[in-house]
Amino acid sequence: MVATPSQQATEVIYPGSDRAPLAETSVHINAIVNAVVALRQYLEGQQAEQRAEQERQRAETAEARMRELEEKLRSHGIDPNAP
């Protein structure tokens, strides 16, 4: 049996497991979408801050290691800044 356009238009298919509408009106769906966008932006900002902190810590560790190596060279009578 082939469905006619009028039969296809009467059936509403809702995504999701509960087969219920996501929101009652477009106002509600806009609020949900805006909340998700704001949350993503907030979390991206948090991740960027965490990455910046990690990079700062790596740089500090690298600088400390470089100072240690320079001191070892000096203790052996080698100038670490010599060409």
Biopython code that builds the backbone (N, CA, C, O; Angstrom):
import numpy as np
from Bio.PDB.StructureBuilder import StructureBuilder

atoms = [
    (1, "MET", "N", (0.842, -1.176, 0.000)),
    (1, "MET", "CA", (0.000, 0.000, 0.000)),
    (1, "MET", "C", (0.892, 1.246, 0.000)),
    (1, "MET", "O", (1.878, 1.302, 0.735)),
    (2, "VAL", "N", (0.556, 2.219, -0.804)),
    (2, "VAL", "CA", (1.313, 3.458, -0.907)),
    (2, "VAL", "C", (0.584, 4.535, -0.118)),
    (2, "VAL", "O", (-0.625, 4.714, -0.264)),
    (3, "ALA", "N", (1.322, 5.246, 0.715)),
    (3, "ALA", "CA", (0.714, 6.302, 1.526)),
    (3, "ALA", "C", (0.505, 7.541, 0.679)),
    (3, "ALA", "O", (1.363, 7.918, -0.120)),
    (4, "THR", "N", (-0.629, 8.161, 0.861)),
    (4, "THR", "CA", (-0.911, 9.408, 0.147)),
    (4, "THR", "C", (-0.343, 10.569, 0.952)),
    (4, "THR", "O", (-0.089, 10.410, 2.146)),
    (5, "PRO", "N", (-0.134, 11.742, 0.331)),
    (5, "PRO", "CA", (0.404, 12.888, 1.069)),
    (5, "PRO", "C", (-0.423, 13.254, 2.294)),
    (5, "PRO", "O", (0.147, 13.670, 3.303)),
    (6, "SER", "N", (-1.723, 13.116, 2.243)),
    (6, "SER", "CA", (-2.544, 13.462, 3.411)),
    (6, "SER", "C", (-2.306, 12.486, 4.557)),
    (6, "SER", "O", (-2.359, 12.886, 5.720)),
    (7, "GLN", "N", (-2.044, 11.214, 4.255)),
    (7, "GLN", "CA", (-1.750, 10.246, 5.296)),
    (7, "GLN", "C", (-0.372, 10.507, 5.901)),
    (7, "GLN", "O", (-0.191, 10.355, 7.109)),
    (8, "GLN", "N", (0.586, 10.892, 5.088)),
    (8, "GLN", "CA", (1.923, 11.165, 5.585)),
    (8, "GLN", "C", (1.927, 12.404, 6.471)),
    (8, "GLN", "O", (2.666, 12.447, 7.455)),
    (9, "ALA", "N", (1.148, 13.380, 6.158)),
    (9, "ALA", "CA", (1.147, 14.634, 6.903)),
    (9, "ALA", "C", (0.508, 14.473, 8.285)),
    (9, "ALA", "O", (0.829, 15.251, 9.183)),
    (10, "THR", "N", (-0.365, 13.516, 8.489)),
    (10, "THR", "CA", (-1.030, 13.377, 9.772)),
    (10, "THR", "C", (-0.158, 12.695, 10.817)),
    (10, "THR", "O", (-0.378, 12.881, 12.014)),
    (11, "GLU", "N", (0.816, 11.919, 10.394)),
    (11, "GLU", "CA", (1.668, 11.221, 11.356)),
    (11, "GLU", "C", (2.843, 12.119, 11.752)),
    (11, "GLU", "O", (3.589, 12.595, 10.897)),
    (12, "VAL", "N", (2.994, 12.339, 13.046)),
    (12, "VAL", "CA", (4.108, 13.130, 13.560)),
    (12, "VAL", "C", (5.109, 12.176, 14.179)),
    (12, "VAL", "O", (4.756, 11.364, 15.034)),
    (13, "ILE", "N", (6.351, 12.274, 13.750)),
    (13, "ILE", "CA", (7.397, 11.404, 14.275)),
    (13, "ILE", "C", (8.298, 12.240, 15.166)),
    (13, "ILE", "O", (8.899, 13.215, 14.714)),
    (14, "TYR", "N", (8.390, 11.860, 16.427)),
    (14, "TYR", "CA", (9.232, 12.571, 17.382)),
    (14, "TYR", "C", (10.526, 11.800, 17.589)),
    (14, "TYR", "O", (10.494, 10.586, 17.794)),
    (15, "PRO", "N", (11.673, 12.489, 17.539)),
    (15, "PRO", "CA", (12.933, 11.791, 17.793)),
    (15, "PRO", "C", (13.083, 11.460, 19.273)),
    (15, "PRO", "O", (12.457, 12.094, 20.122)),
    (16, "GLY", "N", (13.890, 10.493, 19.570)),
    (16, "GLY", "CA", (14.144, 10.152, 20.965)),
    (16, "GLY", "C", (13.463, 8.861, 21.352)),
    (16, "GLY", "O", (12.615, 8.340, 20.627)),
    (17, "SER", "N", (13.842, 8.362, 22.489)),
    (17, "SER", "CA", (13.341, 7.057, 22.907)),
    (17, "SER", "C", (11.938, 7.107, 23.491)),
    (17, "SER", "O", (11.223, 6.106, 23.457)),
    (18, "ASP", "N", (11.529, 8.254, 24.027)),
    (18, "ASP", "CA", (10.210, 8.304, 24.658)),
    (18, "ASP", "C", (9.103, 8.691, 23.679)),
    (18, "ASP", "O", (7.925, 8.702, 24.036)),
    (19, "ARG", "N", (9.493, 9.012, 22.428)),
    (19, "ARG", "CA", (8.538, 9.362, 21.367)),
    (19, "ARG", "C", (7.695, 10.576, 21.733)),
    (19, "ARG", "O", (6.587, 10.727, 21.219)),
    (20, "ALA", "N", (8.190, 11.439, 22.604)),
    (20, "ALA", "CA", (7.477, 12.653, 23.002)),
    (20, "ALA", "C", (8.186, 13.862, 22.398)),
    (20, "ALA", "O", (9.377, 13.793, 22.093)),
    (21, "PRO", "N", (7.465, 14.966, 22.222)),
    (21, "PRO", "CA", (8.103, 16.155, 21.656)),
    (21, "PRO", "C", (9.175, 16.712, 22.587)),
    (21, "PRO", "O", (9.078, 16.592, 23.808)),
    (22, "LEU", "N", (10.189, 17.317, 21.996)),
    (22, "LEU", "CA", (11.265, 17.909, 22.776)),
    (22, "LEU", "C", (10.764, 19.122, 23.553)),
    (22, "LEU", "O", (11.137, 19.322, 24.710)),
    (23, "ALA", "N", (9.926, 19.922, 22.921)),
    (23, "ALA", "CA", (9.412, 21.127, 23.558)),
    (23, "ALA", "C", (7.994, 21.382, 23.065)),
    (23, "ALA", "O", (7.576, 20.861, 22.031)),
    (24, "GLU", "N", (7.265, 22.193, 23.823)),
    (24, "GLU", "CA", (5.875, 22.457, 23.449)),
    (24, "GLU", "C", (5.753, 23.505, 22.364)),
    (24, "GLU", "O", (4.854, 23.431, 21.526)),
    (25, "THR", "N", (6.654, 24.489, 22.369)),
    (25, "THR", "CA", (6.605, 25.545, 21.359)),
    (25, "THR", "C", (8.022, 25.876, 20.906)),
    (25, "THR", "O", (8.999, 25.386, 21.472)),
    (26, "SER", "N", (8.117, 26.713, 19.878)),
    (26, "SER", "CA", (9.437, 27.134, 19.402)),
    (26, "SER", "C", (10.150, 27.979, 20.460)),
    (26, "SER", "O", (11.380, 28.017, 20.482)),
    (27, "VAL", "N", (9.415, 28.645, 21.322)),
    (27, "VAL", "CA", (10.022, 29.418, 22.411)),
    (27, "VAL", "C", (10.796, 28.479, 23.329)),
    (27, "VAL", "O", (11.916, 28.780, 23.742)),
    (28, "HIS", "N", (10.182, 27.329, 23.644)),
    (28, "HIS", "CA", (10.836, 26.358, 24.513)),
    (28, "HIS", "C", (12.069, 25.756, 23.839)),
    (28, "HIS", "O", (13.108, 25.582, 24.475)),
    (29, "ILE", "N", (11.949, 25.443, 22.570)),
    (29, "ILE", "CA", (13.093, 24.833, 21.885)),
    (29, "ILE", "C", (14.225, 25.844, 21.761)),
    (29, "ILE", "O", (15.391, 25.470, 21.880)),
    (30, "ASN", "N", (13.911, 27.115, 21.524)),
    (30, "ASN", "CA", (14.955, 28.144, 21.466)),
    (30, "ASN", "C", (15.658, 28.273, 22.813)),
    (30, "ASN", "O", (16.875, 28.449, 22.866)),
    (31, "ALA", "N", (14.904, 28.188, 23.889)),
    (31, "ALA", "CA", (15.503, 28.263, 25.226)),
    (31, "ALA", "C", (16.443, 27.083, 25.465)),
    (31, "ALA", "O", (17.519, 27.253, 26.038)),
    (32, "ILE", "N", (16.047, 25.906, 25.033)),
    (32, "ILE", "CA", (16.884, 24.715, 25.200)),
    (32, "ILE", "C", (18.160, 24.847, 24.373)),
    (32, "ILE", "O", (19.258, 24.592, 24.869)),
    (33, "VAL", "N", (18.011, 25.246, 23.113)),
    (33, "VAL", "CA", (19.172, 25.391, 22.236)),
    (33, "VAL", "C", (20.117, 26.463, 22.784)),
    (33, "VAL", "O", (21.330, 26.259, 22.811)),
    (34, "ASN", "N", (19.577, 27.593, 23.215)),
    (34, "ASN", "CA", (20.414, 28.663, 23.766)),
    (34, "ASN", "C", (21.150, 28.200, 25.019)),
    (34, "ASN", "O", (22.310, 28.557, 25.227)),
    (35, "ALA", "N", (20.486, 27.413, 25.848)),
    (35, "ALA", "CA", (21.137, 26.897, 27.056)),
    (35, "ALA", "C", (22.282, 25.954, 26.693)),
    (35, "ALA", "O", (23.340, 25.997, 27.320)),
    (36, "VAL", "N", (22.082, 25.113, 25.697)),
    (36, "VAL", "CA", (23.132, 24.189, 25.263)),
    (36, "VAL", "C", (24.313, 24.967, 24.679)),
    (36, "VAL", "O", (25.467, 24.646, 24.964)),
    (37, "VAL", "N", (24.035, 25.977, 23.872)),
    (37, "VAL", "CA", (25.106, 26.790, 23.280)),
    (37, "VAL", "C", (25.893, 27.497, 24.381)),
    (37, "VAL", "O", (27.124, 27.498, 24.358)),
    (38, "ALA", "N", (25.197, 28.096, 25.339)),
    (38, "ALA", "CA", (25.874, 28.795, 26.432)),
    (38, "ALA", "C", (26.724, 27.829, 27.251)),
    (38, "ALA", "O", (27.843, 28.162, 27.641)),
    (39, "LEU", "N", (26.203, 26.647, 27.511)),
    (39, "LEU", "CA", (26.947, 25.651, 28.278)),
    (39, "LEU", "C", (28.205, 25.213, 27.523)),
    (39, "LEU", "O", (29.274, 25.080, 28.120)),
    (40, "ARG", "N", (28.080, 24.994, 26.225)),
    (40, "ARG", "CA", (29.251, 24.604, 25.428)),
    (40, "ARG", "C", (30.313, 25.701, 25.454)),
    (40, "ARG", "O", (31.501, 25.416, 25.609)),
    (41, "GLN", "N", (29.883, 26.958, 25.303)),
    (41, "GLN", "CA", (30.836, 28.066, 25.324)),
    (41, "GLN", "C", (31.529, 28.157, 26.681)),
    (41, "GLN", "O", (32.736, 28.385, 26.753)),
    (42, "TYR", "N", (30.767, 27.980, 27.742)),
    (42, "TYR", "CA", (31.344, 28.022, 29.085)),
    (42, "TYR", "C", (32.384, 26.913, 29.258)),
    (42, "TYR", "O", (33.489, 27.152, 29.745)),
    (43, "LEU", "N", (32.011, 25.698, 28.852)),
    (43, "LEU", "CA", (32.917, 24.567, 29.018)),
    (43, "LEU", "C", (34.145, 24.699, 28.129)),
    (43, "LEU", "O", (35.238, 24.306, 28.537)),
    (44, "GLU", "N", (33.991, 25.246, 26.914)),
    (44, "GLU", "CA", (35.148, 25.479, 26.062)),
    (44, "GLU", "C", (36.089, 26.468, 26.730)),
    (44, "GLU", "O", (37.307, 26.306, 26.660)),
    (45, "GLY", "N", (35.541, 27.487, 27.375)),
    (45, "GLY", "CA", (36.359, 28.456, 28.096)),
    (45, "GLY", "C", (37.111, 27.791, 29.237)),
    (45, "GLY", "O", (38.283, 28.086, 29.471)),
    (46, "GLN", "N", (36.441, 26.900, 29.941)),
    (46, "GLN", "CA", (37.090, 26.176, 31.037)),
    (46, "GLN", "C", (38.231, 25.323, 30.506)),
    (46, "GLN", "O", (39.311, 25.281, 31.096)),
    (47, "GLN", "N", (37.990, 24.642, 29.391)),
    (47, "GLN", "CA", (39.028, 23.794, 28.810)),
    (47, "GLN", "C", (40.203, 24.636, 28.348)),
    (47, "GLN", "O", (41.355, 24.235, 28.513)),
    (48, "ALA", "N", (39.924, 25.808, 27.766)),
    (48, "ALA", "CA", (41.013, 26.681, 27.318)),
    (48, "ALA", "C", (41.842, 27.143, 28.512)),
    (48, "ALA", "O", (43.069, 27.201, 28.429)),
    (49, "GLU", "N", (41.185, 27.470, 29.614)),
    (49, "GLU", "CA", (41.905, 27.890, 30.814)),
    (49, "GLU", "C", (42.760, 26.746, 31.361)),
    (49, "GLU", "O", (43.892, 26.967, 31.791)),
    (50, "GLN", "N", (42.222, 25.532, 31.345)),
    (50, "GLN", "CA", (42.978, 24.379, 31.827)),
    (50, "GLN", "C", (44.189, 24.115, 30.942)),
    (50, "GLN", "O", (45.274, 23.820, 31.443)),
    (51, "ARG", "N", (44.006, 24.222, 29.615)),
    (51, "ARG", "CA", (45.139, 24.011, 28.706)),
    (51, "ARG", "C", (46.206, 25.075, 28.924)),
    (51, "ARG", "O", (47.398, 24.770, 28.904)),
    (52, "ALA", "N", (45.790, 26.314, 29.130)),
    (52, "ALA", "CA", (46.758, 27.386, 29.367)),
    (52, "ALA", "C", (47.536, 27.129, 30.652)),
    (52, "ALA", "O", (48.746, 27.347, 30.700)),
    (53, "GLU", "N", (46.852, 26.671, 31.684)),
    (53, "GLU", "CA", (47.522, 26.363, 32.951)),
    (53, "GLU", "C", (48.503, 25.203, 32.771)),
    (53, "GLU", "O", (49.607, 25.237, 33.315)),
    (54, "GLN", "N", (48.112, 24.188, 32.020)),
    (54, "GLN", "CA", (49.005, 23.056, 31.767)),
    (54, "GLN", "C", (50.244, 23.512, 31.008)),
    (54, "GLN", "O", (51.358, 23.090, 31.320)),
    (55, "GLU", "N", (50.054, 24.365, 30.019)),
    (55, "GLU", "CA", (51.201, 24.864, 29.256)),
    (55, "GLU", "C", (52.116, 25.711, 30.133)),
    (55, "GLU", "O", (53.338, 25.636, 30.005)),
    (56, "ARG", "N", (51.543, 26.508, 31.015)),
    (56, "ARG", "CA", (52.341, 27.320, 31.936)),
    (56, "ARG", "C", (53.178, 26.415, 32.839)),
    (56, "ARG", "O", (54.359, 26.679, 33.065)),
    (57, "GLN", "N", (52.566, 25.352, 33.352)),
    (57, "GLN", "CA", (53.282, 24.416, 34.212)),
    (57, "GLN", "C", (54.397, 23.706, 33.449)),
    (57, "GLN", "O", (55.485, 23.503, 33.986)),
    (58, "ARG", "N", (54.126, 23.325, 32.187)),
    (58, "ARG", "CA", (55.161, 22.674, 31.367)),
    (58, "ARG", "C", (56.334, 23.617, 31.136)),
    (58, "ARG", "O", (57.496, 23.216, 31.205)),
    (59, "ALA", "N", (56.009, 24.881, 30.861)),
    (59, "ALA", "CA", (57.075, 25.862, 30.621)),
    (59, "ALA", "C", (57.922, 26.054, 31.877)),
    (59, "ALA", "O", (59.149, 26.125, 31.798)),
    (60, "GLU", "N", (57.267, 26.138, 33.031)),
    (60, "GLU", "CA", (58.009, 26.287, 34.286)),
    (60, "GLU", "C", (58.909, 25.071, 34.538)),
    (60, "GLU", "O", (60.051, 25.219, 34.973)),
    (61, "THR", "N", (58.399, 23.892, 34.267)),
    (61, "THR", "CA", (59.178, 22.673, 34.450)),
    (61, "THR", "C", (60.378, 22.659, 33.499)),
    (61, "THR", "O", (61.485, 22.293, 33.894)),
    (62, "ALA", "N", (60.153, 23.057, 32.254)),
    (62, "ALA", "CA", (61.242, 23.082, 31.283)),
    (62, "ALA", "C", (62.306, 24.103, 31.694)),
    (62, "ALA", "O", (63.502, 23.838, 31.573)),
    (63, "GLU", "N", (61.873, 25.262, 32.177)),
    (63, "GLU", "CA", (62.828, 26.278, 32.617)),
    (63, "GLU", "C", (63.638, 25.784, 33.811)),
    (63, "GLU", "O", (64.847, 26.004, 33.872)),
    (64, "ALA", "N", (62.988, 25.128, 34.749)),
    (64, "ALA", "CA", (63.686, 24.596, 35.918)),
    (64, "ALA", "C", (64.697, 23.537, 35.492)),
    (64, "ALA", "O", (65.815, 23.502, 36.006)),
    (65, "ARG", "N", (64.312, 22.684, 34.562)),
    (65, "ARG", "CA", (65.231, 21.647, 34.074)),
    (65, "ARG", "C", (66.431, 22.276, 33.373)),
    (65, "ARG", "O", (67.561, 21.818, 33.537)),
    (66, "MET", "N", (66.182, 23.334, 32.587)),
    (66, "MET", "CA", (67.270, 24.020, 31.897)),
    (66, "MET", "C", (68.240, 24.638, 32.899)),
    (66, "MET", "O", (69.454, 24.558, 32.710)),
    (67, "ARG", "N", (67.725, 25.251, 33.959)),
    (67, "ARG", "CA", (68.601, 25.818, 34.994)),
    (67, "ARG", "C", (69.444, 24.731, 35.652)),
    (67, "ARG", "O", (70.627, 24.942, 35.919)),
    (68, "GLU", "N", (68.843, 23.564, 35.916)),
    (68, "GLU", "CA", (69.582, 22.445, 36.513)),
    (68, "GLU", "C", (70.720, 21.997, 35.592)),
    (68, "GLU", "O", (71.840, 21.763, 36.045)),
    (69, "LEU", "N", (70.425, 21.882, 34.316)),
    (69, "LEU", "CA", (71.455, 21.449, 33.362)),
    (69, "LEU", "C", (72.577, 22.481, 33.248)),
    (69, "LEU", "O", (73.751, 22.122, 33.161)),
    (70, "GLU", "N", (72.210, 23.756, 33.249)),
    (70, "GLU", "CA", (73.232, 24.805, 33.188)),
    (70, "GLU", "C", (74.140, 24.748, 34.419)),
    (70, "GLU", "O", (75.354, 24.920, 34.308)),
    (71, "GLU", "N", (73.549, 24.507, 35.587)),
    (71, "GLU", "CA", (74.347, 24.398, 36.814)),
    (71, "GLU", "C", (75.290, 23.202, 36.755)),
    (71, "GLU", "O", (76.432, 23.298, 37.206)),
    (72, "LYS", "N", (74.835, 22.083, 36.210)),
    (72, "LYS", "CA", (75.697, 20.911, 36.075)),
    (72, "LYS", "C", (76.867, 21.211, 35.148)),
    (72, "LYS", "O", (78.003, 20.826, 35.424)),
    (73, "LEU", "N", (76.582, 21.906, 34.039)),
    (73, "LEU", "CA", (77.652, 22.261, 33.125)),
    (73, "LEU", "C", (78.669, 23.162, 33.821)),
    (73, "LEU", "O", (79.876, 22.959, 33.693)),
    (74, "ARG", "N", (78.179, 24.153, 34.552)),
    (74, "ARG", "CA", (79.076, 25.067, 35.260)),
    (74, "ARG", "C", (79.920, 24.323, 36.306)),
    (74, "ARG", "O", (81.100, 24.619, 36.491)),
    (75, "SER", "N", (79.295, 23.359, 36.979)),
    (75, "SER", "CA", (80.030, 22.605, 38.004)),
    (75, "SER", "C", (81.161, 21.779, 37.396)),
    (75, "SER", "O", (82.097, 21.395, 38.097)),
    (76, "HIS", "N", (81.075, 21.505, 36.093)),
    (76, "HIS", "CA", (82.129, 20.782, 35.388)),
    (76, "HIS", "C", (83.046, 21.747, 34.629)),
    (76, "HIS", "O", (83.882, 21.323, 33.831)),
    (77, "GLY", "N", (82.884, 23.021, 34.882)),
    (77, "GLY", "CA", (83.742, 24.021, 34.251)),
    (77, "GLY", "C", (83.394, 24.341, 32.823)),
    (77, "GLY", "O", (84.237, 24.818, 32.063)),
    (78, "ILE", "N", (82.152, 24.080, 32.448)),
    (78, "ILE", "CA", (81.718, 24.350, 31.068)),
    (78, "ILE", "C", (80.749, 25.532, 31.097)),
    (78, "ILE", "O", (79.802, 25.571, 31.882)),
    (79, "ASP", "N", (81.025, 26.505, 30.201)),
    (79, "ASP", "CA", (80.133, 27.658, 30.092)),
    (79, "ASP", "C", (78.934, 27.264, 29.232)),
    (79, "ASP", "O", (79.102, 26.972, 28.049)),
    (80, "PRO", "N", (77.727, 27.251, 29.802)),
    (80, "PRO", "CA", (76.541, 26.818, 29.037)),
    (80, "PRO", "C", (76.181, 27.790, 27.922)),
    (80, "PRO", "O", (75.436, 27.425, 27.013)),
    (81, "ASN", "N", (76.693, 29.020, 27.969)),
    (81, "ASN", "CA", (76.362, 30.002, 26.938)),
    (81, "ASN", "C", (77.422, 30.095, 25.845)),
    (81, "ASN", "O", (77.315, 30.920, 24.938)),
    (82, "ALA", "N", (78.448, 29.242, 25.934)),
    (82, "ALA", "CA", (79.513, 29.268, 24.933)),
    (82, "ALA", "C", (78.991, 28.719, 23.610)),
    (82, "ALA", "O", (78.160, 27.811, 23.585)),
    (83, "PRO", "N", (79.494, 29.290, 22.497)),
    (83, "PRO", "CA", (79.027, 28.813, 21.181)),
    (83, "PRO", "C", (79.513, 27.417, 20.852)),
    (83, "PRO", "O", (79.200, 26.890, 19.784)),
]
sb = StructureBuilder()
sb.init_structure("model")
sb.init_model(0)
sb.init_chain("A")
sb.init_seg("    ")
for serial, (resi, resn, name, xyz) in enumerate(atoms, 1):
    if name == "N":
        sb.init_residue(resn, " ", resi, " ")
    sb.init_atom(name, np.array(xyz, "f"), 0.0, 1.0, " ", f" {name:<3s}", serial, name[0])
structure = sb.get_structure()
